[in-house]
Each structure stands twice: as structure tokens, then as C-alpha cells.
């Protein structure tokens, strides 16, 4: 069972992550800008931060990501096509955002895991722990491998990396489903709320 | 975060930073300071309409060529297209076609316009434009020529009259002569097979002559590669005693490898 007051922010967090995930552009203009998703997530994390300090760290990462993703509104985001023609600064910028997103995801997984455990959702906690490890391992691998593409960017490597990025997007989908699943846990009864306050303290 | 996780995070941070630093340093060492023109040895005639130039330029950083002009050959227009692609550079083909007759002469510089900064006169080797159509007072009806991407090629023709074929030569500069080997062959009338012939050799009217040639690889570490478009000349004496010259331009394609491009970039950085 989960504190009913956390359900709305969990859903808002889920929608925020969804907005970050979806990238629809007209030309170079992003019509679903990441910073709106980041601000939604940060706002939700503000409420969730009272339940677990990891959410507070994730909120800080979300705010920084919102700020840094502003130029992405008008920048062409697809660096994988014509990779070698993309200026070095753009690669660094893109990977800086990815690093920040990975840090946010790390703290989110910690917070989600704590919530699931406290709610007694053992199976969900196990799922979160497994997905978290896989997500973080793959994200770190991506962060490590990406700079090598600067020097080894023939078609074979680019196709392999592109396939890996598609896999990472699937993991991202699994991440953003977690807050929705947590929000679906049975709400904690009214009389138990006192205990929740103790727990938060 | 416990000590084990901190240690792991520290190791990951060091690895990511190391990966970036190492790759960025290697990336920077693989960039040209500015577009690099190949050396050219191009022969043509006033009515020859095609002159091809080649150059390397970075894919990402630095100046890009936007236009090329040879001031003394104003009728020559260049179209820039990608010929080969490498990790950091594009090997570009400037396909030049003349809209009217070219002025005879030797030309060694091109004015190159860039996307940033002023235009610059760049040495390109030599373009030699000769008077006339270039096929000389030949003894042969040239009917075919061809070439492959492996550097092989041929020219062939049929003798108009009985002749003594005396010499096959090329216009390639002495320094580069070892880069091209060739062999003259002939099919005598009634015979089906091409056989190599030793010069001088009397060859009857109607016989087919064929020169098979092979370009050999250049070592870019030894200097900027040269793009050739040379004359191949067959000198013969007709039965009436007159000297006959058959001139044909032969094909050449320059294909570079990643390692060769790397060597060229290194050479440009430390000439």
C-alpha cells in the first residue's frame, strides 16, 4: 500500500518523463520540448522529495536538465545521422544531457525502490531493482562508448550503435512506466496516515 | 551512497572522462588545418572539356571549399561532389567542365573560395592545355578504351595501314613513371589472340593494337598523391615513310584508404 498523497505526483512524474521521451519536431523545432517534461518531473519530485531524499537529488538533476535542454528546442537532435559532420561541442552537449538524465534515472530508481519496499510491493520492488541495474549498466556503457564514435564512425559501427540506442529507448519506456505502476498500488487507509508521517520524519 | 557504490561511481566517472579525453585528443590530431588539394598532372586539349581536381576536407571542423576557379580558364566550371568518405574527412571531387574552348597553356594554381575567410590561391600541380584535338595524325582508328577501380585500363585501335610501330610512351613526369606499367599487344588479321609485341614491330593494316596499363599505388606518407590524366602516345611509321602519332588520354582514379588519409593529415600537420 502506498501513501495516497503520492499518487498524483507519481503520475505527474510519469507524464513528465513521457514528455522528455517523446521527441516530435517540425524541422528543427521541438513541439514537445524536453524542458516542459523536465519541469513537470521536477515539480512532481518536489512533492515526492518529502518521502525519500533520492527524489530531492533527482529534482535537482531535473531542474538542471530543464535549463540545459533549452537550446535543444531549436537544435537538430539527431546526431547519429551524419555523425562525423556534427561539431564536437554538439556531441559534448548531447552527452552532457545524457549524463544528467542518467543521474536523474539513478536517483529515481533509488526512490522508486524505496517506495515499493515501503509499500510492501515485493514483486514490483524486484522489477525496479532489476530494471534499474540494466538501465544504469546500459546507460554507462553508452556514455563510455559514444566518444569512440568520434574516431570509429563507419557504417557498421553506426548501425550497431543505433541498434543499441533503440534498446536504450525501450529501457527508458520501462523506466517511465514505473511511477504509473507505483501509483496503481492500493492506497494506504486514512488511519494509517499518522504512521506515514512518522515514517517521513 | 555506500562506500562500494561511491567507489564504483568514481571508477565510472574516471572511465567516461578518460574515454572523452583520449578520443577528443585523437580526433583533434585527425583534423586538417585547411582543405588539402592533391597534386595534379592533367593533360588536355583546347577542346577537351573535362578537368577533374581532388581535395580532402574535414567533415566537421574548419574551412570548407565552396567554389574553385582557375582564373586563366574562366570557361571552366567546377561541381563539388563527395568522392570518398572517411572517419574525419571527405575526399572531394571537383568535376570541371568547360563551357567553351580552353586557352592553351600551363596552369599551376586555382583560386579556392571557402565558407569562411578570404579566397586563396592554391597550388594544384599542373594542368597543361595543348592546341588541337589531341588525336594527332594517327595510324590507328581508336575505337575503345576503359579502366577499372583497381587501376587497370586499356586503349585499343585498329591500324589504318601497314606500319612499323616504334614506341609507346606517356606524358607522365619522370618522377612518377614507375607508377604506371603498360604493355603493347596486337591481334594480327585472321588471328584471334592478343599477343605482346616487342618494338619496333611491323604490323599490317587491319591489325588491332591494344595497350594494357596498370597504375600502382602511391604512398601518401611520401608526399601528396598525384592525380594523373596523361597522354599515352603510340609512335609509328607508315608504309609511305611518314611518322604517325596516336595520342590518347588514359584513365586514372585515385582512391585513398583510411590509413592513407591519416598519413596525409599527419603530414599536413608536420610538413
Interface residues (C-beta under 8 A of the other chain):
Chain A: X84 X85 X86 X87 X88 X92 X95 X99 X140 X143 X144 X145 X147 X148 X150 X151 X152 X153 X154
Chain B: X12 X15 X16 X19 X20 X22 X23 X24 X26 X27 X30 X59 X60 X61 X87 X88
